């Protein structure tokens, strides 16, 4: 290998969304698949970014873009999930607190009217107290009356997160389970969340800059050649695509049949990139080769990228995604500066048998 692997385990806790839980605006939507604000800020410092365009082609709920806004750095984010895109857009906007407060006052005065629930299937209804579901549908209809799109989406995101909070949903990996328990009054929780979100706008200061967040498939990035200075991102991990299932209740209730597009590693066919790997892995690397080719195309000469990835755990082997993706990137023309190992854990078979060590790593490279 022409690149070095170096441990940087002190950054490990920052490769999760957990540190964002207590940070204003970042915590408006809990997205366990994402990384933290602090990790983005460390990468910004590592690359000495103070100007230029930063791209996150898997922007999720907009952590990279929001951190860039704090620093006054222009950024672009793309994703295919309608739920994640809504959260990213809402979190990365500038608002008139006066407009939000006026709309909030009208929402609080709205008189409850029972809503039709016949369109909701039993497998969705079972996650809610009937009274809670009534409130969710009522406020969803009231919000649609708000003419200002940005204000409407602000209240919509608050509604989605409150819906999860006041449900019986328990998310365990890729499975959404039911955990029956007393739920707080929906209206009270919803209004408290809106109030806190409005106050968060004063608590987290951002600087003037350009932030673009749009739908976009990372395998075909909708940008011109050599327009990007830096890439900070984390693609879906190999054989870890539970996010396609874990938000299915919210996506059904608030987005219906709207599909954002296919996800990395989910296509039925893929080119064989590495001999001897499981079919699932080759589909993943086939997709990721397209992504890396696109990143090379849109990056300027000397453009830098930090990509957080994880090895894949299979019953008979550990697939070293960090090394294999670095090899693909190198073949495409990138210079691999280093692979930083952020976390290490065991890949287990049948919960008791150790298959090998899994690395969660950050690939640092340059065009």
N, C-alpha and C positions, 0 to 999 in steps of 0.2 A: 504494500500500500504506500502511496505517496503522501499520505496524510496521517496525522497523529491523533490518538484518542487520549484524552486527559480528563480526569475526574474533577468535577466542580459541584460536588454534592451539596455545598452550602446554598446553591441556587435551587436545589431540588424542591423545597416547599413552595417556591414561587412558580413552579411549572403546573400548579393546580389553580382552580378558581377560588379556593378557600380564602386566601387573603383578601379577596374582593368583598367578602360578606359584610364587612363593617365599613366599607368605603362608600361615601355618598355617590349616587348616580351609577357607579359600577354595580351596585347591589340591587338595582331595580329589577333585574331578572337573573335568578340564579341559574347558571349554565355550567354544570360540573365538567363538561368537556373542554372548557376554555382554560387559558392560563391567566396569570395575575397581572395587574397593573404594574407591580414592582418589577416583574421580569421584563416587561416592555421598557420600563425606564432604565433598567440596567443595560439592555441591548442598545438603547439610544445613546447611553453614555459610552458603551464599548465602541460603537461606531462613530462617536463624536458627531452625532446628527444635530445640526442647528438650522438646516435649510434643505431644500430639495423635496422630492415626493417619496413618501413611504407607502408601500403596497402591502395589503394583507388579502390574498386571494381566497382565504378561508376565514373571513372576518368574524364569523359567529355572531356574538352579541356586541361586537365593536370595541373590545378591550384595547386593541392596538390603536384604533382610531381615536378613542377618547384620551388615551395617554398622550398621543401626539397633539391633541387639542390643548392639553395642559401645558405643553411645551411650545405651542404656537407653530407646530410643524404641519405642513400640508400632507394629507393622506387620502388614500383610496382604499375602499374595502368592497369585496364581492362575496356573495354567498348564494346558495341555491335554496336554503330553507326560508319559507315565508315568515315563520315565527321568529327565527334568529334575526332576519333582516328588519322586521318591525322593531325588535328590541334595540338593535344597533342604531337604526335611524333615530328613534326616540331619544336614546341616550346621548347622541352626538349632535343635537341641535341646540341652537340658542333660542330662548323663549322670552316672551313678554309675560312676566308674572302677573301683570294686571289682567291680561286676556285669560290666563289660566284660572285666576281667582274668580273672574266674572262667570266663566263657564261652570266652575265648581259650585258657585252659589245657585245657579239655575238647576244643576244636577241634584243638589240637596233638596230643592223644592219640588222635584218631580213626584207626582202622586202615583203610587204603585198600581199597575194594571196587570192581571194575570196573563201569562204568555202561553202560546201553543207549544206543547212539548212532544207532540205526536211524532215529529220528525227525528227525534233523538232515540237511537236504538237502546235496548236494555243493557248492552255491554258498556255503554257510556253512562246511562242513568245510575247504574249501580254504585258509581263513585261519589254520589251526592245525596245529601238530605234533600227531599223534594222542595222544601222551602228555600233552601240555598239555590237550587237550580232555577227556581222561579225568579229569584233576585238577579241571578247572573243574566238570564235572558232578558229581563226587564231593562237592566242597565245597558246591556249590549244594544238594545233598540233605542234607548234614550241617547246614547253616545252618537249613534248614526245621524242624529238630528243636528249635530254640531257642524257648521259649515266649514270652518277652518280645518283643513286636513291635518296640520301639525298638532293642533290642540286636540282634535278628535283622536289621533293616534296616541297621544300622551295618555289620555284617559283610558284608551283601549288596552295599553300595556299594563296600566295599573289594575284594570279589570282582570286581565289574564293571570297576573301573579296572585291577586286576591282569590280568584277561583281555585287555584291550586292550594292555597293556604287554607281555604275553608272546605276542602274536599276530604274524602276518605282515602285519597291516593297515597300510596307509599311506594317510592321508586327504588327498586332493588336491582342494581345493574341494568340489564335490558328488560326487566320485567316490572310492570306496573301492578302492584298488589293492592288489596283493600285492607285497611286497618280502621275498623269502626271505632269512633270515639266522639265525645261531644264536640261540636264545632261552634265557634263563636258566631254571633250575629253578623251576617254578611255585610249589611249596610254599614255597620259600625267599623268593621275592619277595612272595608273599601274606602270609606271617607278618611280614615286615619292614614291609609297608605297614600292617598292623593295629597293630603296635607303635608306628609313627610317629604314626598317627592318634590313638591313646590319649594319647601324649605331647603332641600338638598341643592337646589340651583344656586342658592346663596353660599352654601358651605363648600362647594367645590368650584374653584375658579379656573376658567379656561382662557386662552389667549386667542386673539384674532388670527384665523388661518382658514384655509379651504379644506373642507371635509366632504368627500364624495362617497356615498354608500349606495350600491345598486345591486340588482340581481346580476349574477355572472358565474359561469362555470369555469373553474380554474384550469380546465383542460383546453379551454378556448377563451383566453382572457380578452375582453373587448377593449384593448388599448393599442395604440400605435407602437411601432418598434422604438426601442431605446428612449422610453419616456420616464422610466422609474430609476430612482437613485438608490433606494434601499427596500428590502423585503423583510418583514417580520411576520412570521406566520406559524401555524401548526396545523398540518393536514390531518384528516381522520387517521387514527392508528390502525395498523394491520390487524384484522379480525376483531376490531373493537368498534362496531358500528351501532351500538345500542341506542344512540341518540335518534335513530330513525324510528324507533318504537316507543321510547320513553316519554316522548311528548305527544303521543298520538291522541290523547284525550283533548288537550288544549288545541291541537291542530284541527281536530274535527269540529269542535264547538265554535272556533273563531275563524277558521279558514275553509271549512267544508271540504270539498273535493279538490281544492286548489293544490296542485302539485308544484313544488319548486324545481324539480328536475332530479336526475339520477345522482347518486352519491358515489364517491370514490370507492372502488372495489366491489361495487354491486352489479356491474354488468354481467350478463350471462356468459360472455366469451371474452377472452383476452389473449394477447400474443404471449408466447412463452419467452420470458425475459431471462429467467435463471433456471437452468436444468436441475431437476431433482427437488424442486419446491412444490408444495401443495398447489392445486389449481387455484384456490382462493388467493394465495400469495402472488401467483403470476398475474392474475387479474388486477390485483392491487398495484403491482409494480408496472404493469402495462399502462394503467391510468396515471400513475405518478410520473412515468417517463414523459407522458404528454404534458403534465403540469410543469415539470422541470424544463422541458423544451420551451414552453411558453414563457417561463420566468427568464430564461436566457434571452429570448427574443425581446421582451419588453424592458429589460434592464439596460441601462447605459453602460458604456465601457467603464470599468472600475466600480460598477455597482456592486453593493454588498448585500448578502442575505443571511438571515438567521432562521433556521427551520427546526422546530421542535418535533421530534418523532419518537416512536417507541418500537422496540422489537416485538415480534409476533410470537405468541405462545400456542404451540400445537401439541397434541398428545405425544408425538414422537420426536419433536425437535423444537429448538428456538431459532426463529428466522431473524438474523441480524439486520433489521431494516435500516438502521443508521448507516452501517457500512455499505450495504447494497445500494441505497439511495445516493450515497456519496459517490460510489463508482459510476452510477448512471449520470450524475451531474458532471462528473469529471469527463466522461466520454462526450458529453454535449458541449464541453468547452469551459465549464467553470473550474476555477482553481479552489480546491478544498483547503482551507486554512487550518481547520481543526474540528474535531468532534468532541464536544464537552459532554461527559456523562453526568446527568443531573440526578438521576435516581436509579437504584438497583433493587430488584426483588426477585423472588424465585418464580419460575414457571412451574406450576404443579400439575401433575396428572392424577386424576381420581382424588384430588384434595390432599393426598398424603405423599405421593411419589414425586420427587424433584426431577424435573426434566433438564433444567439449566437456568442460568441467570438471565433475567430480562433487564435490558437497559432502556431508560428513557433519556434521550440525548438531544443535544442541539448541534446541528450541522452549521458550521460557519463557512461561508464561501464567497468568492468574488469573481466577477466576470472579467 
